[in-house]
Structure formats: C-alpha cells, structure tokens
Amino acid sequence: MELRFKDKGTIFNIVVTIFAALVSVGTMLYGVWHFGVEQTWPELVLNLFYIACVVMILMYFFNYRITTDQFNYWCSVCVGVTVLLRDILFAPPLPFYSLRLACLTLSVAMLLMLTYFYARKDWKTYSKGNLWMICIIDIIIAVLYNIDILLEPADATSTYMMVEIWIRPTITYGLVACFVKGKEE
C-alpha cells in the first residue's frame, strides 16, 4: 500500500492519533466488560462511530479506496453523531449548572461548525483556522468534563470516564491533521 502523506510530521501526528484512539477505545471496551452492558451500553454505540473514524483515517492514510471528499464527509458525520449523542441528547448529568451549560453551548457550536464547514459539497472553502477551531472546542469540552469529574467525589468509574472523554478530541486532532494535509495536496 502507498502512503498518502510523505511528511514525517504528518505521519507522526496520524500514527499517534490512531494509537491513542485505539488505546482509548480498548479502555472503553474494558469498561463495558467490567461495569456491564446495562450501565455502559451508550459507550458501545459511540465506539462504533469512533472505530469507523479510526478505520477511515487508516484508509485515507494508506490511500485505500477512499477519496478526500468521502473521508471529509463521513468522518464529519461520525464526529457530528457522537457530539449529538454524547453531549446533546444524552448528556451526562453534571451537578454544576455552569459547567453543564458551557458544555451544551460548546457542543451545539461544534455541531453547527461541523455542519457548516464540512458537510458541504465545496470542500475547497474550509480553512486551517476552521479546522483547528473544531478541535479546540472539542478539547475545551473535554477539559470541562474533566473538571467536573475532579470536583465530584471519585468512584470506580472516574478513571474510566477521564480516559473516555479524550477519545473524540484525539480523533478530531487526527482528522484535522488529515484535512489540513489533504487540502494542501
């Protein structure tokens, strides 16, 4: 197979993203096994979308049967669905109203940005700034969730949740690395 990217920095970014996402998904699967499906079934649904993103990143990275337009569209859809499910429709109960409101507002903003920047037919109009803004918003959401976990009393799921929260920002970072390089080529 032929690599799509030749730059060592881009290859490093994508390999780190794939490794971190696979470790995080493995941790989620362990959590589902450890805590039971009744308590963690939403993680299985989210795992499907995360795994789909990782597979598409690998297919795009190895230049295997996926075009840039297909990659942009389907990865945007998968990330958008996870934002909609995890942060908007089935948002975790946060005891601090200000954190809950901030996470919900940023999640809606991220979903709107994904829709506006990526789900269009004219792929040439998005910029590096737009791409990085989505990644930064996703990182801020993860930081806010981590702050909430740290402020609440620790339980058996605290460590598991702190790992799980960082899967999507890791994947969006990899998508940004692919999108930016894909646009340049």
Solvent accessible surface area in square Angstrom, and as a share of the most:
residue,aa,sasa,rsa
1,M,178,0.80
2,E,112,0.50
3,L,57,0.29
4,R,45,0.16
5,F,1,0.01
6,K,144,0.61
7,D,72,0.37
8,K,171,0.73
9,G,40,0.38
10,T,7,0.04
11,I,42,0.21
12,F,133,0.55
13,N,45,0.23
14,I,0,0.00
15,V,75,0.43
16,V,65,0.37
17,T,2,0.01
18,I,18,0.09
19,F,140,0.58
20,A,33,0.26
21,A,0,0.00
22,L,94,0.47
23,V,79,0.45
24,S,11,0.07
25,V,7,0.04
26,G,37,0.35
27,T,37,0.21
28,M,0,0.00
29,L,79,0.40
30,Y,121,0.46
31,G,0,0.00
32,V,9,0.05
33,W,193,0.68
34,H,104,0.46
35,F,46,0.19
36,G,20,0.20
37,V,79,0.46
38,E,154,0.69
39,Q,115,0.51
40,T,11,0.06
41,W,133,0.46
42,P,42,0.27
43,E,11,0.05
44,L,63,0.31
45,V,56,0.32
46,L,5,0.03
47,N,3,0.02
48,L,123,0.61
49,F,54,0.22
50,Y,6,0.02
51,I,67,0.34
52,A,35,0.27
53,C,1,0.01
54,V,6,0.03
55,V,68,0.39
56,M,23,0.10
57,I,1,0.00
58,L,59,0.29
59,M,52,0.23
60,Y,1,0.01
61,F,9,0.04
62,F,70,0.29
63,N,69,0.36
64,Y,94,0.36
65,R,200,0.73
66,I,17,0.08
67,T,78,0.45
68,T,41,0.24
69,D,70,0.36
70,Q,85,0.38
71,F,0,0.00
72,N,1,0.00
73,Y,83,0.31
74,W,129,0.45
75,C,0,0.00
76,S,5,0.03
77,V,48,0.28
78,C,12,0.07
79,V,3,0.02
80,G,9,0.09
81,V,42,0.24
82,T,1,0.01
83,V,0,0.00
84,L,64,0.32
85,L,38,0.19
86,R,32,0.12
87,D,2,0.01
88,I,42,0.22
89,L,107,0.53
90,F,124,0.51
91,A,44,0.34
92,P,29,0.18
93,P,123,0.77
94,L,12,0.06
95,P,85,0.53
96,F,84,0.35
97,Y,140,0.53
98,S,81,0.53
99,L,22,0.11
100,R,105,0.38
101,L,88,0.44
102,A,36,0.28
103,C,3,0.02
104,L,71,0.35
105,T,81,0.47
106,L,40,0.20
107,S,0,0.00
108,V,61,0.35
109,A,34,0.26
110,M,0,0.00
111,L,42,0.21
112,L,117,0.58
113,M,32,0.14
114,L,7,0.04
115,T,81,0.47
116,Y,135,0.51
117,F,32,0.13
118,Y,5,0.02
119,A,48,0.37
120,R,72,0.26
121,K,184,0.78
122,D,77,0.40
123,W,28,0.10
124,K,161,0.68
125,T,71,0.42
126,Y,4,0.01
127,S,45,0.29
128,K,99,0.42
129,G,50,0.48
130,N,35,0.18
131,L,0,0.00
132,W,99,0.35
133,M,92,0.41
134,I,3,0.02
135,C,1,0.00
136,I,82,0.42
137,I,16,0.08
138,D,1,0.00
139,I,67,0.34
140,I,73,0.37
141,I,2,0.01
142,A,2,0.02
143,V,62,0.36
144,L,29,0.14
145,Y,13,0.05
146,N,18,0.09
147,I,69,0.35
148,D,5,0.02
149,I,28,0.14
150,L,124,0.62
151,L,108,0.54
152,E,61,0.27
153,P,124,0.78
154,A,90,0.70
155,D,94,0.49
156,A,79,0.62
157,T,30,0.17
158,S,18,0.11
159,T,101,0.59
160,Y,18,0.07
161,M,47,0.21
162,M,59,0.26
163,V,54,0.31
164,E,7,0.03
165,I,22,0.11
166,W,83,0.29
167,I,0,0.00
168,R,13,0.05
169,P,6,0.04
170,T,29,0.17
171,I,1,0.00
172,T,4,0.02
173,Y,69,0.26
174,G,0,0.00
175,L,8,0.04
176,V,3,0.01
177,A,12,0.09
178,C,0,0.00
179,F,3,0.01
180,V,20,0.12
181,K,48,0.20
182,G,13,0.12
183,K,83,0.35
184,E,94,0.42
185,E,131,0.59
